[in-house]
Amino acid sequence: MHQDADELEELISPDRIRARVRELGDEISRDYEGRPLVVVGILKGAFIFMADLVRHIRGPLVVDFVRLASYGSGTRSTGEVHITKDIEVDVEDRDVLVVEDIVDTGTTLRYLEEVLKLHKPRSVRICCLIDKKERRETDVSVHYVGFDVPRGFLVGYGLDFDEHYRHLPGIYRLRPGYHPEGFRPSEK
């Protein structure tokens, strides 16, 4: 991949991200005050956001991860979702907070929410870093939102393009100068 040919436009600075993550942590702490929480991150994109977020949540919590795969041709999901790494923590009668990097169509999160409900949690709520409401195809409630970003392929702060750019401290709109054979980024 020729990253040197890619153009990055900063949309959200590291300072804005830090401030918003702190605010989200405060809001979640108030909502779950006195109640233990199971925080479930969706790999790989949410790992940086989740790591920072849990450091700002006051109160008892445990952390777990799931990994999901959407199969389809090109860059769009067919809506068929599979769990490739399931939760390992017992969530029965516990409050669960799912942490995701971007919510766009909502298909993957809706599937995960339904699967988690089979484990009989007390509650399931969703927290995302980026919400792209205009791309929603499936009804899913997002309870905590870092930023609303209407369009663009985004990278940085855990978000990637072909596994690159996750390490960047801010959120950037990517205009790739090079595309692997046959691949064009969708509006992630």
C-alpha positions in Angstrom: 0.0 0.0 0.0 1.4 3.4 -0.9 0.4 5.4 2.1 2.5 8.3 1.0 0.1 8.9 -1.9 -3.0 9.0 0.4 -4.4 12.4 1.5 -5.6 12.9 5.1 -7.8 15.7 6.2 -8.1 16.1 10.0 -11.7 16.2 11.0 -11.5 15.7 14.8 -8.3 16.6 16.7 -6.8 14.5 19.4 -7.7 17.2 22.0 -11.4 17.1 20.9 -11.4 13.3 21.1 -9.9 13.3 24.6 -12.4 15.9 25.9 -15.4 14.0 24.4 -14.2 10.7 25.7 -14.0 12.2 29.2 -17.5 13.6 28.8 -18.8 10.2 27.7 -17.1 8.5 30.6 -18.7 11.0 33.0 -22.2 10.4 31.5 -21.8 6.6 31.6 -20.6 6.8 35.2 -23.7 8.8 36.2 -26.0 6.5 34.4 -24.6 3.3 36.0 -23.7 4.7 39.4 -23.5 1.9 41.9 -24.1 -0.8 39.3 -21.3 -3.0 38.0 -20.9 -2.8 34.2 -19.7 -5.2 31.5 -18.0 -3.2 28.7 -17.9 -5.2 25.5 -15.7 -3.8 22.7 -16.0 -4.7 19.1 -12.7 -5.7 17.6 -10.6 -4.3 16.0 -11.8 -0.7 15.4 -13.1 0.1 18.9 -10.0 -1.0 20.9 -8.3 2.4 21.3 -11.6 4.3 22.0 -12.6 1.6 24.5 -9.3 1.7 26.3 -9.5 5.4 26.8 -13.2 5.3 27.6 -13.0 2.7 30.4 -10.3 4.8 32.1 -13.0 7.6 32.5 -15.8 5.4 33.8 -16.0 5.5 37.6 -17.3 2.4 39.2 -16.9 -1.4 39.0 -16.5 -2.8 35.5 -15.2 -5.8 33.6 -14.0 -5.7 30.0 -14.6 -8.2 27.2 -14.4 -8.2 23.4 -16.3 -9.7 20.5 -15.2 -9.9 16.9 -17.7 -9.9 14.1 -17.4 -10.4 10.4 -19.8 -9.3 7.7 -19.6 -11.2 4.5 -20.3 -9.8 1.2 -18.7 -8.7 -2.1 -16.9 -5.4 -2.3 -17.1 -3.0 0.5 -20.8 -3.4 1.5 -22.2 -6.0 3.8 -24.8 -8.4 2.6 -26.3 -8.2 6.1 -25.0 -11.6 7.0 -23.0 -11.3 10.2 -21.0 -13.9 12.0 -19.3 -13.9 15.4 -15.7 -14.9 15.1 -14.8 -14.2 18.8 -17.7 -14.4 21.3 -17.9 -12.9 24.7 -16.4 -14.9 27.5 -17.8 -13.0 30.5 -21.2 -14.1 31.9 -23.6 -11.2 31.3 -26.8 -12.7 32.7 -28.6 -10.1 34.9 -25.8 -7.6 34.3 -25.7 -4.3 32.5 -23.8 -4.4 29.2 -22.3 -1.5 27.3 -21.2 -2.3 23.8 -18.5 0.0 22.5 -18.1 0.4 18.7 -16.0 2.6 16.5 -18.5 3.6 13.8 -22.2 3.0 13.5 -23.5 3.4 9.9 -26.0 0.9 8.5 -26.6 -0.6 12.0 -26.8 -4.2 10.7 -23.8 -5.5 12.7 -24.9 -3.8 15.9 -28.5 -5.0 15.6 -27.2 -8.5 15.2 -24.9 -8.3 18.2 -27.6 -6.8 20.3 -30.0 -9.7 19.5 -27.3 -12.2 20.3 -26.4 -10.6 23.6 -30.1 -10.5 24.6 -30.0 -14.3 24.4 -27.6 -14.2 27.3 -30.3 -12.5 29.4 -28.5 -9.3 30.5 -30.3 -6.7 32.6 -29.7 -4.1 29.9 -27.7 -3.6 26.7 -26.7 -0.1 25.6 -24.5 1.1 22.8 -21.7 3.6 22.8 -20.0 4.7 19.6 -17.2 7.0 18.7 -18.7 8.0 15.3 -22.4 7.9 14.3 -23.4 8.2 10.6 -27.1 8.3 11.1 -27.9 9.1 7.4 -26.5 5.7 6.4 -28.8 3.8 8.8 -30.6 0.8 7.2 -31.5 -1.1 10.4 -33.2 0.3 13.5 -30.6 0.4 16.3 -30.5 2.7 19.3 -27.2 4.3 20.1 -27.2 5.7 23.6 -23.9 7.4 23.7 -22.3 9.1 20.7 -18.9 10.7 20.5 -19.3 12.5 17.2 -21.8 12.7 14.3 -20.0 12.7 11.0 -22.2 12.8 8.0 -19.8 11.4 5.3 -16.4 10.4 4.3 -14.1 7.4 4.7 -12.5 7.9 8.2 -9.3 6.6 9.7 -7.3 7.2 12.9 -7.9 6.5 16.5 -8.5 2.8 15.8 -10.3 3.2 12.4 -8.4 1.8 9.5 -8.1 1.5 5.7 -6.8 -1.9 4.8 -5.4 -2.3 8.4 -3.4 1.0 8.1 -3.8 4.3 10.0 -5.3 2.9 13.3 -2.4 4.5 15.2 -3.2 8.1 14.3 -4.3 10.1 17.3 -7.1 12.1 15.6 -9.9 11.2 13.1 -9.1 11.9 9.5 -11.0 11.8 6.2 -9.0 9.7 3.9 -8.7 10.3 0.2 -6.7 7.3 -1.0 -4.1 7.8 -3.7 -3.7 4.1 -4.1 -6.2 1.4 -4.1 -5.4 -2.3 -3.7 -6.7 -4.1 -6.8 -10.4 -3.9 -7.0 -10.9 -2.2 -3.6 -12.4 1.2 -3.2 -13.3 2.5 0.3 -16.9 2.8 1.1 -18.2 5.7 3.2 -17.2 3.8 6.4 
